[in-house]
């Protein structure tokens, strides 16, 4: 008969499953949190290139290319928002396991401060969350690309008025007295 031994979190186990559970939960959380930040970084770099390309295309009056770059920006923003939603779901799965393990650890060592996930669950009045900030960035850039598409299409079909402002002609000078 296998001898039962206690894991670090105090439960009787047939192995040191507490360590395995903690490592697994932390690795899961860490992987998906890092993946979320990397996807945000890739999104921002992609947006920078798309906006730079749009600017060059628009300034050179290549409005068709500017329109396509705007559409690409819209697609990238929507795909990023969907990918971030999935990443957030994966992070929450890891947080659920970590929160339970933190509760057990806090009870075992009589240290309630170890319940870190519970303490940051609700942001303070002015505090934001990554989810709110990332959604705000994605929505703002989606809006920017929509406006850019409208401007490029309006320019392509000559819907926008000429942006040049007529310069008034100088008034004739009065004869000297």
Protein Blocks (a to p, Z undefined) as FASTA:
>chain_A
ZZddddfkopacfbdfklmmmmmmmmmmmmmmmmmmmmmmmmmmmmmmmmmmmmmmmmno
paklmmmmmmmmmmmmmmmmmmmmmmmmmmmmmmmmmmmmmmmmmmmnopaklmmmlmmm
pccfklccfklmmmmmmmmmmmmmmmmmmmmmmmmnomaccfbdcddddddddddZZ
